[in-house]
Amino acid sequence: MQIAFLPFAGMTQLDMTGPAQFLSRLPGASVHYVSDSLDPLPTDAGFAIVPTATYAQVPAPDIVCVPGGIGVASVMNDEAAMAWLRQAGSTATWVTSVCTGALILGAAGLLEGYKATTHWAWHHHLALFGAEPVHARTVIDRNRATGGGVTAGIDFALVLIAAVAGEEVAKAIQLGFEYDPAPPFDAGSPEKAGPELVARYAEASARRAPGREAELVAAAARLGFGG
């Protein structure tokens, strides 16, 4: 079983490395990190991810997964990346994403008419690509599986593992990684965090990546989305 992730410069590394750690334990799994070259790709955590294969080397994976991050618009503007994703998505058994990777799937035309989720701050953009936004940690609609923001990728991976190999396999992998979350603060969603903290987050996010939302909308328009 070939599992292909699409890393890119500026991605949120946990969007990919969290699910990859779990999905790598699927029986018979062969995990690839696919890009146009094998040059290291900087993440938003200050370290780089090294791709393991080029697009030509993994043309038809069984599972394709797209992470998110501040470089989402740049992927939408990368013709080689989008061409590979469209092709891989047309034949894959499972077409999946974590966080704002769902917007990349949408830009590739792979979420039109499907229910999907993404990071709460970008959830409203799903409809731009013809997807039906659903507020949930993981959403499965036919062979599309999407995870919410960042840490939701681990929940997403376990749900996907259960769909592929059964609940007992998923439970064994969960136990092996001691995934038994008990966060010290009850602030992991906008509803729990409250409007003041949400506003502070939005301000900090805008400072960290100014113009990011405008770049996304512009990339979507170039691809024919959003009227």
N, C-alpha and C positions, 0 to 999 in steps of 0.2 A: 504494500500500500504506500503510494507516494503522497507525501504531504508537503505542499509548497507554500512558504510564506513569502510575501512581497515586501522586503525591507526597503527603506528609503531614507535619504538624508533628512534629519529633523524629526524622525519618528519618536514616539514615546516608547522606550525600549520595553517596558513591562507589558504593553499591549501585545508584544510578540513573544517575549521571553517567558512570560507566565504561561500562556497557552502552550507554547512549544515544549516547556518542561513536562507538562502533563501529557500532551498528545504524543510525545516521543515514546511514551510507555505503551502505546497501543500495540497489541500483538502484530508483528510483521511490518511495523511502521518504518519508513525511510523518510527522514525529514530533510528538506532542502530550503535554503534561503536564497532566493532567486533575484538576480538583478542583471543589468546590461553588461556588467563586468564584475570582476572579483575584487575591485578596489573597496577598501573599508568605507562604511557609511556612518557619519557622525550621528549620534542620537541626542536627545534633549537632556540626557543624564551626564553628559561629559565624556562618554566613552563611545567607541565605534563598534559596529557590528560588521563582521566580514562575511560577505555572501559566499555560498558554497557552490553555486552553479549559475550559469547564464540562462537567459530565456530559451535559447535554442536547445539547451541540454535537458530541460524539463518542460516539454511542450504540452503534456496532457496529464497533470497530476490527478490523483483521485480526490484529494481535498485541497482546495486553495483557500488561503486565509490572508486577509489584508489588515494590518495594524493601522492605527491612526497616529496623529501627532501634528506638529506645526508645519510639516512639509506636505500636507494633503494637497494643496492647490498645485504644488510643483509636480506631483505625480499626475494629476489630471492634465497638466500641460506637457507631459512626457509621452510622446506618441508611441515610443517603443514599449514602455511600461503598459500603457492602455491597450495596445494591440495584443500583447501577451496575455493580459488579464481577460480580455474579451474572448480570446481563443481558449484559454485554459478554463474559463468559466462556462464555455459552451459545451464542454465535454466532461467536466468534473462531476463526480458523484455528489460532492458537497461543495457549495460556494459560500464562503463564510468571511466574517470580519469581526474585529473588536474595536470598540470606541469609534472614532471618526473615520476609521477604515470603511465603515458602511457608506460614507459619502463617496469614497473612491469607487466602491462597487456600483453605487448609483450612477456615477458619472460614466461608468463603462456600460451602462444600460442593463445591469444585472439585477436590479431591484424593482424594476417597474412592475407594478401589480402585486408586489410581495409585502407582507408585514415585516417590519424591521425595527431595530432599536439602535441607539448610539449614545454617546455621552450626553448627559442632560442639557448641557449648555448649547449643544448643536442639534438637538433633537428636531427643532422646527425646520431644519434644512432638508430632512429626509423627503418631505413632500415635494420639494423642488425637483426630485429625480423620479417622481411617480411612485414612490414607496408609500406604504401606509404606516405612519409612526405609531409604535406601541411602547408605552412606558413599562419596561421590564428589564431585569438583569440579563436575560437571554430570551431571544425570540426565534422559534423555528417555524418556518412556513415552507412546506414541501422540502426541497433540498437546499433551502437558504437558511443559514444559522447566523444570527448576529448577536454580539454581546454589547453590553453597555460600556460605560467608561472604565478604562484602565484595569482596575482590580476585578471588574466583572468578567474579565477574560478568563480567569480561573474557573469561575462558575460555568461560563460558556463552554470551556474545554471539557468539563465533567459531563455536562448535558450532551455534548457532541459524542464523547466517548461512549456514553450509555446508548445513544442512538445507533452507533456503529457496531459496538461490541457487546452491549448488554450492561445492565445495572451492576451486576456483580463485579465485572471488570472495572467499571468506574469507581465503585466503592473501594476495591482493593488498591487502586492507584491513589485515591484520596487518603486512605489510611497510610500508605507508604510515604506520602509527602506530609503527613500530619496536618492536613488542611482542616483545621478546627477553629475558624476565626472567632475571636472575641475582642473586638476593637476597644481601646481604652476610652474612646469618645463616641457619642451617638450623634455624629455630624456628617455621616457619609452620603446624605442625599439632601437636595434643596429643602425638602419638607422638614427634615429633622434639623438641618443647620439653621434655618430661619432666614428672613429677608436681609438682615444686616450683614451676616457672614457671606451670603450669596452675593451681595453687592460688592463687598470687599474682594471676593474672589474674582468677580468680573473686572474690576478695576486693575487688579494685579495681572490678570491674564492679558488685558489690553496693552499694558505696559510691556509685558514680556514679548508679545508678538503683535506689534501694531500693524493694522491693516490686514490681518489674517482673514477676517470675515469677508472683506471686500474682495480679496484675492480669490477666495472660494467662489463667490457669486460670479465674478468675472470669468473664472475658468468654466463654471457651469454654463454660462451664457455662450461662451465660445463653442462649447460642445452641443449647443442647441437646447439647453434646459432653461426653464424659467421664463419662457416667452420672449 
